[in-house]
Amino acid sequence: MKNTFLLLVAIFATLALTATNYTSVIDGDWDDPNNWDPIGVPNVTNSAAWPGDNVIIEHAITYYGSLSTRKESSIEIRNGGGLSVTGTLDIANSNPSSFNLLSGGLLSVGNLTVSTCCNTVSLNGTVITTDFSFPGSKAVTIGGQMIVNGNFNGGTNSQINFTSGSLTVAGNTTLGGSLNVTVDGGAQLDFGDLTITGNADVIGVNNGGAIGFNTLTMSNSSTTIQCVNNNCNYNSTTGPPPNPLDLITGAQVLPVELLDFQAALKEDIALLNWTTATETDNDYFLLEHSADGKNFTTIGTIPGVGNSNTPVNYEYTHDKMASGNNYYRLWQYDYDGSSSMLGLRQLRTQSSTFTVAGISPNPGVAGQSLRLDMPANIDRTQMHLVNSNGQSWSLPFADGAQQVTLPAQLPSGMYYLRVQYSGQSQTIPVAIIGNR
């Protein structure tokens, strides 16, 4: 009997130490068990002794609040998938954990932190964040498009590898001591107001790339910006490099030096403005728009002035914005057809027009429909019914619909209808007359 008891304890202990592999099956809330296969809620925040779960995201998944990944968990966002975290995402796993954003994937977070980091962090899709901080001690690979609407703190004693793509920082960038930033594959980095301290290095390797900045502060001679094969070497003693700097040749990047690129929202219209400092053989600019940060369509072409050594201002108005997030990409084309991306900006349409003013009938009847007093032009809306015990039902809801059908087998009682749309959430109490 004692041996049987010990065997059962060992079996349950083994089960407790086993991670679950989750894959998204539909767009929706991270905390909705019906959005995953197998049914359940992935746990990547576990701080206990056993490992966290392994998560594959192939749909648009939203996590409401702040998310900190820990204890050997893994997250992979695949082409066509997206993870939106309304608060801070802190990638703070232990080995052998991983966080991989694949090409064609989207990561949109309030703030992004990579701390005490993991075995692998690769960001090869599109990343949108307010602030980006990197106090971790492991290398991070960035090969996609990253836009930081606030500040970028590169931390110290680690390495950030830009293998391709672009980085745009609207605010301040700080690169601390013993931090190594490598730029390869023609990556285009715009650091905003850049401060490099200690013995931090920015180094171009192989295919090099380019770096740009609004202002540059270099603390001492051990702080360096180097081109490929050390063909150029800048520090506080030799003086600042040209801006923007071609990390292959050491020359200023041509043909367009961009001073500013701004996107502002006026009612439901996007006002896009950019200014060039210089232009050489600049044929035209191309603007693209996307509602998901992945699939872009051209919305306009704007002729360049060709050649100029004085600032030139450009503007464009886009009046066909999508509900929620909108992304704008600016490209420049030479007369010979070569092109480069100059920046990526994000706008969000005003949310004040979205509200559920009421539901009827109230009380509702299990198995019958509730009518919702809400705008009819809203898409990607999700409905959940929750009881007082926290049990949740996902309710099918078609885009543009104004009614939802209640589950047939519900006991009578008080429930809460949770309506989620574009990062917003509204909860409405509703009494239900049940069939059991």
N, C-alpha and C positions, 0 to 999 in steps of 0.2 A: 504493500500500500504506500509506504514511504517512497519507494523507488518510482512508483507511478506518479506521485505528487511532484517529485523532483523533475521527472520527465516532462510533465505538463508545464512546469515553471520554465524549463529550458526552451520548450517550444514557443511559449508566449513571449519569452525574452527575445528569441530569434525573430519572431514576427515583428516585434516592436523596433528591431534594428534594421528592418527592411524598408528601403525607400520605395515610393510608388511612382510609376512613370505615367504622367498625365499628358494628353494631347487635346487642344481645343477642338470643338466640333461646331461651334457657332459663335457669332459675335455676341458680346455681352459682358456681364459683370464677373470679375474674378471669383467673387464669393458665391456665385450661383452654381451649385453642384451639377446642374443639367447642362452646363456649357463645356463639360469635360468628359473625356473617355479615359478611364472609367468614371462613372458618376462620383463626384466628391469635390472637395476643395483642396487644391495643392497647398502644401505647407513648406515654404522656403525660408521661413523666419525662425524655425525651431532652434532654440539655444540649448536644448538638452543634449545628452551624449549621443543619441542616434542621429543618422544623417537626415537631411531634408529631402524633399521630393525632386524629381527630374521633370521639367516642364517644357513642352514644345508648343509654341504659339503659331497657329496658321490662320487666325482670324483676328478681328479687332476686339481686344480684351481690355477692360478698364478696371484699374484698382483704385478704389476711393480711399484716400488717406495717404500715409507714408508707408513705404515698403522697404524692409531691410533684409537682404538675402544672407543666410548664414548656414553653417554646419553642412558643408559638402553637398549643397543643393546645386542644381543646374537649371538655367533658363536658355532656351534657344528660340529666337524670333525669326521665322522663315520668310521667304519671299511671299508677299501678299499678306503677311501677318503684321500685327501691330500691338504694342503694349503702351497704354496711357496710364500714368500714375499722377493723380491729382496733387499729391504732396511731394515729398522727397523720396527718391530712389537711392538707397545706399547699398552698393554692391560690396559686401563685407564678408564674403565666404572664406572658408578654410580650404586648404588643399584636400582632396583633388577636385575642387569645384570649378564651375565655368559659367560664364555669361557670354553668349554669342548672339550678336545682331547680324544676320546674314544680309547680303545684298538684296535689295527689294523689300526689306523689312523696315518698320517704323518704330522708333522709341520716342515718345513725347512725355516729358516729366516736368513737374514744377521745378525741382532742382535735382541735379545729378551729382552724386558723390561716389568715388571709388576709393574705399578705405580698407585697410588691413587685408589686402586683396588676395585674390584667388589664383588658382593655377592658370586660368585663361580668361582674359577679357578682350573680346574682339568686337569692334563697332564698325561694321562694313555696310550698314544701311544708312537711313536718314535719322538723325538725332535732333530733337528740338528741346531746349531746356532754358530756364532762366539763368541759373548759375551752375558752373561746372567746377568741382573741386576734386583734387587728386592727392590726398595725403597718404596713399598706399605705398607699398614697398615692392610691388611687382610691376612688370612691364604691361602696358596697355597698347593694343594695336587699333588704329583708327584708319579705315580705308574708305569710308563713305562720306556723306555730307553732314556736317555738324554745324548747327547755328546756336550760339549762346547769346541770348538776348540781354544778359547781365554781365557778370564777371567770370573769368577763368583763372583759377588758382592751381598751377601745375604742381605744387608741393615740392618736396625735396627727396634726394636719395633714391631715385627711381628712373624709369625710362618710359617715354611715350613715343611710339613709332607711327608716323604718318606714312602709310604705304601708297596712298593715292587720295583722290577726293578733295574735299575742301573743309576749312574751318573758318567761321566768321564770328568774331567776338565784338559785341556792341559796346561793352564797357571796358574794364581794365583786365590785363593779363599779367600775372606774376609768376615767374619761373624761378624757383628757389635753388639753393646750393646743392651741388652733386646731382642735379637733375639733367638728364640727357634727352634732348628732343631730336629725333632724326626725321628727315624729310626725304621721301623717295617717291618714285612713280609720278613725278610732275604734280604733287600735291600743292594746293594753293592755300596758304594760311594768312588770314587777316587778324592780327592779334589785338586790334584796337590800341589802347594806351598800354604799351609794353614796358614792363620793368623786369630786368634780369639781375639776380643777386648772386653773391658767392661765386662758386665755380660752375655755375650752370652753363650748358652748351647747347647751341642750336647748330646742327650739322647736316649738310646735304650729302646724300650718298647716292651713287649710281646715277639714276635718272633725275636726281635733284628735285627741283620744285621751286617755289617762290614764297617769300614771306613779305608781308606788308604790315604797316602800323601807322597809327595817328601820331603818337609820340613814342620816343624810345629813351629809356634810362638804363645805363649799364654801370654796375657798382664799382668794379675794379678790373684789373688786367686779366684776372683769372676767369672773368666772364667773357665768353667768346661766341661769335657767330662765324661759322666756317662754311666755305663753299666746297664743292666736290674736290677730293684729292688735295685739300688745303690750298687751292688756287687763290683763295682770298681768306683773310682772317681779320676780323674786326673785334676790337675791345675798347675799353674806356681810354686807352692810351693812343691807339691808332685812329680813333674817331669813329663816328657812326657810319654804317653802310648806306648806300643809296636806297631809297624807298619808292616802290617795293624792290626787293633784292632777288635777282635770279641766282639760285644756289648752285648753278652749274658754271656760269661765266663770271659771276660777281658783278654783272652790269645791272642797271635798272631795268625792270621788266617793262617791256613795251608790247603792244602799241598804246594801251590806255592805262593811265594812272587814275584810279577812282578815288575821289575824296570822300564821297558819302553816298549811301543808298538807304533811303527811308521809305517805309510803308505806313500810312496813317489811315484810320477809319473815320469817315464822316457819314453818319447815318448808316446806310447799307452800301456805301460806295468806297472802294479802295483808291486812295490817292498815292501814287508811286512817284518818287522823286529821286534823282541821282545827279551827281556833279562829278565831272572829270577835271583833273588838273592839267593833263596833257593828252593829246591824241596824235597818233602817227598811222597813216593809212587805215583809218578806222572807217569801215564801210557803213555798218549799221548795228543797232542793238536789237535783241530779241527778248521779249518777255513771255514767260510761261506761267501757267496757273495750275494748281492742284488742290483738290479737296482733302487728300489723304497723305500728302507728302511723298508719294511714290509715283503716281501716274500723272504726268504733266502734259498739258496741251498748250499750243502757242496761242496767245491772245493779241499779240501785236508786234510789229517791227517799227523801229524808230530810226530814221537816217542819222548817221554820225556826221560830223563836220569835216571828216577826212584828216586834216592836220591842224593842230592848235597847240599853243604854249600858254594859253590863258584859260581860266576856269570856264566850263560850259555847263549850263544847267539843262536838265531834261525832265519831263514829267509825262505821266500817263494815267488815265482814269479807267478803272475797271468797275462796271456797274452790274456785273452778273456774278456776284459772289455766291458761294455755297453757304448753307446754314452751318454754323459752327466754325471749324478751322479752315483757313485759306492759306496756301503757300504760294509765294511768288519767287521765280528764279530769273535772274538777269544774265544774259549772255552778250558777248561782243564778238563781231565778225570782221575780219580783215578783208581787204580787196581780193586777196588770194584765196579766200574761202576758209582760212584757219579761224578757229574760235576758242574762246575760253569763258568759263563761268565766272562772273564777277561777284555774285552774292545770292543769298537765299533769305527771304523774310517771311514772317508769319503774321497773319491777322486773324482775329476772331470776331465774327459778327456779334452785334449786340444781343444779349440774351433776354432783355426785358420784354420782348414780344412773346416769349414762351411761358405760358402758365396754364394750368388746368383750373379753370374757375369753379368747376363743380362737377359732380357726377349724379346721374339719376337712372333708375329710381334708387333711393336710399331710405329704407333697407332694400338691398338687392336680393335676388333669389338664385340659389345654387343652380348651375346649369343654364342660366339665362344670361342675357347681355346687360351690360352697363353702358350708358351713353356718356361720353366725355365731352365737356364743354372746353375745347382746346383748339388751337389753330389747325387747319386741315392740310397745310403745306409743310408739315414737319416730317422728316424722314429719320430712319435709324433710331426710332424710339423703342424703349424696352419697358415692359410692364411686369411687375411682380406683386403677388398677393402674399402678405405675411400675417400670421396669427400672433396672438400674445405670447406664445411659446417660442417664437422665432422661426417656426416652420415656414418654408417659402415655396410658392408655386410660380413658375414662369408662365405668363399668359401670352399666347400668340397674338401679335398685333401687326397688321399690315400698314405700310407707309401710307399716310394720308387718311387712314381710317379714324373714325370718331366714336367707335364702340369696341368693347372687349367682352369676350364670353367668359363667364366664371366656370370653374371646374364643377362637374355635376355632383360629386360625392363630397360635400362639405357639411360639417355640423353647424348648427346655428351658433352665432356669436359675433363678436366684434373683430374686424379685420382691418388691415391697413393696405391700401393700394399705393405702391411705390412706382413712380413714373420717372424714368431716367432718359435724359436727352442731352447730348453734346456736353457732357461733364456736369450737368445740373441734375438735381434730384429733388422731387417733391413727393411728400407722403400725405395721403388723404385718408382719414378714417371712414370706414363704411361698415354698416351692419349688414349681415347676411342671414337670410332665412334658409336653413339647410334642409337637405332631403334625408338626413339620418341623424 
